[in-house]
């Protein structure tokens, strides 16, 4: 309940303070390539219920139909503006709306697409018992995930067999210890990681 309170306060404050940046990014995205400003994707949320996650569009319209994973600089679907958005995680900012709505938390396991959730073992499905988040230990550890996939001869296999299980193990660290202290620690580490980039 306390964490939900902070989610509401921080997401609402963030949306208000960042509204000028949202406008600037929206204009840049519109001028950079054809298509909408935002991108909606169905993801698995708490209790395995789907919700629509919102992001700034960073890829060419309709290109997500080709395959699900993005593979860093090698991915021709990513727009010029999209590359900047992804590098600094700016494409994730609209998810503050998901947080405010209650679909997500600021801290929690990143929401996965249904295709990969269907591959979870019973133990791994524990990540579906909490609200997914903007960031957690896995997000910090795998901040260069797209680059890892971009250097793999088989990105899909690398993700399913190596990255996904490792991320779920890291997800469990916060799920098993969802304290306010850990919540703020993860937020601080995430901001520091992005600033360093």
N, C-alpha and C positions, 0 to 999 in steps of 0.2 A: 504493500500500500504506500509506503514511504517512497519507494523507487518510482512508482507510478506518479506520485505528486511531483517529483523532480522532473520526470519525463514531460509532464504537461507544462510546467513552468519554463523549462529550458527550450522545449520545442516552440512554444508560443513566442518566447522572447527572441529566439533565433529567427523565426519567420518574420517578425517585425523589424529587427535590426538588419537582417539580410535582404529585405525587400528591394532596396536599390540595386544590390548585386544581382538579384534574381532578374530584374528588368534588363540590366546590361547584358547578362548572359543570354537571355531570351532573344534580344536583338541580334547578338553575335551569331547565335545558332541559326536564326532565320535567314541571315545574310550569307551564312557559310554554305548551306545546302538546302535543297527542297525538302519539305516535310514539316511535321508538327514540332513544337518546342519540346513537348514532353513525350516520354515513352512509358507506356503502361505494360507491365508484364505480370502474369499470374504466377504467384509463388505460394509455397506451402507455409502456413502460419501455425499459430498455437493450436494444439489439439488436432493437427493435420488438416486444418480448414484453409482453403485457398483464399487469397486476397489479392488485390491489384496493387502492386508496388509501383510507385511513381519515381521516375528519374528524368533528368534532362537528357534529351536525345543526343547520343554521341555516335550513332551509326547511320548509314544511309537507310532511308525508309524502306521497310520490307526485307532488309538483308538478314534479319534474325530468323527468317524462314529457312535459310540455308543450313545452318547448324547453330547449336546453342552456345558453345564456348567461344570466348574471344582469346586471341593468341598474340597479344602484344603488338609491337610495331609491324609485324608481318601481316596483320589482319587488314586486308584491303577494304573491309566494310566500314572501318572507323573513319569519320570525317576529320578534317584538319582541326576544327574546333573541338571535336570529340576527343582527340588525342590530348589536348590541353586539359579538358574537363576531367578525363580519366586520370591523368598524371597527378593532379592535385585533389582528386576525389570530389570535385565540384559537381559532378553529375549525380552524386548521391544526396545533395542538399534538399531536393524536394521531398525526400522521405521524412523530413520533419513533419510533413502533413500526415504521413502514415503513423508517426509517433503520436501526434496530437489526437488523431482519430482513435488510437488504441490498437491498431493492427500490429504495431511494432513498439519496441522500446529503444532508447538510445544505446543501451548495452544489452547484447544477447547474440546468439548465433545468427549468422547471416542467413536470410531466408533462401531456400533452395528451390529450383524449378522441379516440377512434379516428376519429370523423367529420372532425376537422380534420387529423389526421395523414395521412389519405388524400389530402389536398389538397397535401401537401408536394411540392416539386420534389426532384430528386435531390440537389442541393446542400444543401437545407434538412434533408434526412434525416440529415445529419451529427449533429444534436442527439440522434439516437437511438443514437449510438455510445457514450454515457456514461450513467451513472446519473442519472436526473432528481433534482431537488433541492427543498428547501424554499424556497430563495431563490437569486438570482443578480442580475447587473446589471439584467436585464429586470424582475425582481420589484420592485427598488428604483425603477427609472424609471417603471414603470407601477403604482405602488402605488394610484393612483386610477383604475384601469382601469374599474371598475364605474360610476364617475361619468361617465367619458367615454362609455361605452356608453349610459348612461341619458340623455345629452343628444343622442344620435344619432337621426335619424329612421329609420335602418335599422341597428340594432346588429349584426346578423349580417354585413352587407356591410362595415361599418366594421371589425369584428374581422378578417375574412378578408383584406381588401384593405389595411388600414393597420396595425392593431395587431400581428397575427400575424407579418408579415414583419419589422417593426421589432424585435419581441421576439427573433426568431430571430437577427437580426444581433447583438443584445446578448448572446445566449446564447453566441455564438461567441467572445466576448472571453475568457471563462473556459475554454471548451473548448480553445482554442488556447494558453492559458497557464495550465494547471491546477496552479499552484504553491501551496505551503502559505501563502506570503505573501498571495497573492490570496484564498485560502480564508478566512483570518482577516480580511482587509480587507472582504470582502463580508459576513461575519457581523457585523462591527462596524458597518458602514454600515446594515445592515438593522435592527439593534437601535436605532440612533440614529434612524432614520426612523420606526419604530413609536412610540418614546418621544415624539418630537416631535408625532406625531399626537394 
